[in-house]
Amino acid sequence: MKRGKEVATVEIKERLAVTLESIGDGVISTDRSGTITLMNRAAENITGWNEEEAVGRPLTEVFPIINKNTRKPCVSPVEEVLETGRAVSLANHTVLICRDGTEKILADSCAPIRDNEGNIIGVVLAFRDVTKQRQSEHRLLEKLRESEKRYRDLFENSIDIQFIFDREGNYMEVNNEFIRESGYEREKIIGTHFGVLPHPDEMALVLDAYEKALTGETSNFEMRSKNKDGKFVWYSFVNRPIFNDKGEVVAIHCIARNIDEKKRAERALRESEEKLRRSEKRYRDLFDSVSDLIYTQDLEGRFMNGNRAMTSIFGYELEEFIGRKAADFMKPELGELFYTEYLEGIKKKGHYQGISSYFTKDGRKIYLEFRSNLIRPADGEPFISGIARDVTDRVLAQREIEKLNKQMLQAQKMEAIGTLAGGIAHDFNNLLQGILGYTQILAMEKDKGDPDIARLQQIEKAAHRASELTQQLLTFSRKVESRKRPVDLNHEVEQVEKILKRTIPKMIDIELNLEKNLEAISADPSQLEQIIMNLGVNARDAMPEGGKLLLETENVILDEEFCKDHLGARPGKYALLRISDTGIGMNRRTLEHIFDPFFTTKEVGKGTGLGLAMVYGIVKSHEGYIMCASEPGDGTTFKIYFPVMEGIPARFETEAKNNEATSERGSETILLVDDEEILRDIGRDILETFGYTVLLAPDGESALELYKERRKHISLVILDLIMPGMGGKQCLEKLLKINPDTKVVIASGYSIDGHAKDALKAGAKAFVSKPYELNKMLQAVRSVLDE
């Protein structure tokens, strides 16, 4: 018996010696007096001393350390351990003076060695050279600091523990779950080194993960961490490096989850497997009491056993699992590939972990996070033991976040394109002003029989067509005037259906399915007509061989759940306009761009690419929501939601249009203010042709000076709304301060609903749309002057 114990002791010492020589960290042990008793090869390499020379010497001679900043000797960690009886670590600025005089910065852990009675008989130091790592610059990752508030909320309110520490290992940020789980106060934990929390037994594992993160590697590990009450709790950790724009690691992001229960389950599982033959009932009771899935497999991956949670989640009886592989519960095309990887990982590394999708007996798709380990019992065949957790809700939530991100990016893109389109249309309107204005003036100066009249009319017609294009761009960017009133959407659909029947080929059937008691909406009838006509014509082009066009209306309610999945939609009551065809449909790539200005799938000359862009702009200006569904060969459906006006009846009356030409002249003096020279020139020529005296100003500042000098003679001011420097509205306010009775007409290429409406409220008398129509401009001028 004694001989056997001696052999076992020798074997343990040999195994310990091999282990010490194999690890990469330096290890030195001393007795209570600080005299070195052991040193491994890594310690020899770091200090420059070999073990034969070092053993028997004081630790302070072989391991002299100083403070990097003050250059003063540091207190020996042995003394500190002997004094406190606890493990200690070196400060961040501790430097080792090597035997050859070189200096190395160390990361160190020093712990007491105790005998069987708990008495300290010596000290062991574990250390490594971290000189290169400490020389790297310490920078905060700006990318996370600049994250949007939504991602900050995800960090702060995550159900997982999350925190960030810098390259030195100091906590920079911790989330609410960290504070709740650990019990520490945020102010006290920030700036603290992470080394104060791990269990001493796991410190080497933690340092290894930390070193990997600094080299750019992601690592997963499990360890015990001390909470404020002094209790050590098991957590699973994922360490991910955070890079700056140069690819340098500037911080480390950690996600942790309390796995105390899981660890207890794993421990219980191992114990139950070891005592299986002696206590089958106790093992099964414990096995089935765990909420996580627990299973065993043979080396071919076939299930040998499983707990109640496994049968409960999948819906199968245990007998239906035995002998089958996990691949049998996965998609066929993924199952075999996964299993090949899974079994290879088990055999090579002794474990495998990840997240995979499976199908339950009733067809539900679930996601399980699992970890499998290869077990080699002393008295039996090797087998695989594993534990898994249902993380379906977490995976689906993450996918939902990704989906919303994509929708947000699409909305931002459409907003940016709208801003660009509006700017281009505004500038193009200014250019058209010269063409239209001078064409109309030249036509007035010609005799009726002059052959140039027809040519000028063609120029004017082309300019009007160009103006229509700019109006479509302005509609898309929601900067065009709309005249909204209570409208019966059914009435508008019926009116457009009559037009479509006259214009669409007979081989296309048009059907109506309109809700009888449809709520009224606030809308511009002419713009509703544009929407239905555009979508109707597109449907016609998608059905060259004939088909069916279906126009439907319906009262609907959009709830919070729908709006969460559809960015831009808002909860409430809506009148739904659904326009469907049985045409050729669209692929996903086309769908992503259908509302982009100038995007078209039609042949050159058969479309401007502005139709759907204009539809999008009109819907947005009506505070509605539009969506499209289509598959190649399966037709297309547009759904447009308009907010309803509850309790308000719709009106069908139309507004009278005044397009009569004017021949009224005047002799008053008018101040014309515009930053575009061509608009000033054409405005002056139009007004002077009809007898007015015109003063010109290129900006708000010049206009004010000129008005102060000639205010007694100036009867009217025509003021451009959008100008560099002092804008039109600001100039208007200053003019009215000088003379509250000043008559001002606002001119703009944008909608009257925007800044122009504010200017009219501020005291302007009228609004003129650009490019100037000769008759409309003269009518507005004469009307204001005659007030």
Secondary structure, 3 states (H helix, E strand, C coil): CHHHHHHHHHHHHHHHHHHHHHCCCEEEEEECCCEEEEECHHHHHHHCCCHHHHCCCEHHHHCCEEECCCCCECCCHHHHHHHHCCCEECCCCEEEECCCCCEEEEEEEEEEEECCCCCEEEEEEEEEECHHHHCCCCCCCHHHHCCCHHHHHHHHHCCCEEEEEECCCEEEEECHHHHHHHCCCHHHHCCCEHHHCECHHHHHHHHHHHHHHHCCCCEEEEEEEECCCCCEEEEEEEEEEEECCCCCEEEEEEEEEECHHHHHHHHHHHHHHHCCCCCHHHHHHHHHHCCCEEEEECCCCEEEEECHHHHHHHCCCHHHHCCCEHHHHCCHHHHHHHHHHHHHHHHHHCEEEEEEEEECCCCCEEEEEEEEEEECCCCCCCEEEEEEEECHHHHHHHHHHHHHHHHHHHHHHHHHHHHHHHHHHHHHHHHHHHHHHHHHHHHHHCCCCCCHHHHHHHHHHHHHHHHHHHHHHHHHCCCCCCCCEEECHHHHHHHHHHHHHHHCCCCEEEEEECCCCCCCEEECHHHHHHHHHHHHHHHHHCCCCCEEEEEEEEEEEECHHHHHHCCCCCCEEEEEEEEEECCCCCCHHHHCCCCCCCCCCCCCCCCCCCHHHHHHHHHHHCCCEEEEEECCCCCEEEEEEEEECCCCCCCCCCCCCCCCCCCCCCCCEEEEECCCHHHHHHHHHHHHHCCCEEEEECCHHHHHHHHHHHCCCEEEEEEECCCCCCCHHHHHHHHHHHCCCCCEEEEECCCHHHHHHHHHHHCCCEEEECCCCHHHHHHHHHHHHCC
